[in-house]
């Protein structure tokens, strides 16, 4: 039976191990009042499929927590990179960055 694995910023840099079919949910604290949100950069590795992404679509999520969900589609490994920035300041350095090492068996 597929599992759901929930992680946040405190699990960054630690390996995340999934099985094919598992769902990964990443929750990161945002600051919508200041315009800062987490953005997934540059793209999702091919062995994962993105089910939700708060940075995509017509309107940005007003939530204080940005949440992404991914499904493990096939075995593989790679990194998910996130940057904390204002969406309209894409050419400036983010004020914070996180990476998650994902391993799917």
C-alpha positions in Angstrom: 0.0 0.0 0.0 1.4 3.4 -0.9 2.5 5.7 1.9 2.4 9.4 2.4 5.6 11.0 3.6 5.3 14.5 5.1 8.4 16.6 5.4 9.3 20.3 6.1 12.4 22.5 6.1 13.9 20.7 9.1 14.3 17.6 6.9 16.3 19.4 4.2 19.6 17.9 3.4 18.5 14.5 4.9 17.8 11.7 2.4 14.1 11.1 1.7 13.4 7.4 0.8 10.2 6.5 -1.1 8.8 3.5 -2.8 7.1 3.6 -6.2 3.6 4.8 -5.7 4.3 6.7 -2.5 3.3 10.4 -2.1 5.7 13.0 -0.9 4.2 16.1 0.7 6.6 19.0 1.3 5.4 21.9 3.5 7.4 25.1 3.8 6.5 28.2 5.9 6.0 31.3 3.7 5.5 35.0 4.4 2.7 36.1 2.0 2.4 39.5 3.7 5.9 40.4 2.7 5.6 38.7 -0.8 8.0 35.9 0.0 7.1 32.4 -1.2 8.9 29.2 -1.8 9.5 28.4 -5.5 10.5 25.0 -6.9 13.5 25.4 -9.1 14.2 24.5 -11.8 12.0 21.4 -12.4 10.8 18.1 -11.0 13.0 15.1 -11.6 11.5 12.7 -14.2 10.9 9.9 -11.6 8.4 12.1 -9.7 5.2 13.7 -10.8 4.0 16.9 -9.3 0.5 16.6 -8.1 0.3 20.2 -6.6 2.5 23.2 -6.7 1.5 26.5 -5.0 3.7 28.4 -7.4 1.9 27.4 -10.5 -1.4 28.9 -11.8 -3.2 32.2 -12.1 -3.1 33.1 -8.5 -0.5 32.5 -5.8 -1.6 30.8 -2.7 -2.3 33.2 0.2 -1.5 30.4 2.6 1.3 30.9 5.2 2.4 27.3 4.3 3.3 26.5 0.7 2.6 22.8 0.1 3.8 20.6 -2.8 2.8 17.0 -3.4 4.6 14.5 -5.6 4.0 10.9 -6.5 7.0 8.5 -6.9 6.5 7.2 -10.5 9.5 5.0 -11.0 12.9 4.2 -9.3 15.4 7.0 -9.4 17.2 9.6 -7.3 17.7 13.4 -7.5 17.2 16.7 -5.8 14.3 19.0 -5.3 15.5 22.6 -5.0 13.5 25.4 -3.5 14.2 29.1 -3.2 12.6 31.6 -0.9 12.0 34.8 -2.8 9.5 37.2 -4.2 8.2 35.9 -7.5 8.8 39.3 -9.2 12.5 39.3 -8.1 13.6 36.2 -10.0 16.9 37.8 -11.0 18.0 38.5 -7.4 19.5 35.9 -5.1 16.9 34.1 -2.9 17.1 35.0 0.8 17.0 31.2 1.6 17.4 28.0 -0.3 16.6 24.3 0.5 17.4 21.0 -1.2 15.8 17.6 -0.6 17.6 14.5 -1.8 14.9 12.0 -3.0 15.5 8.3 -3.5 12.8 6.1 -5.0 13.1 2.3 -4.9 
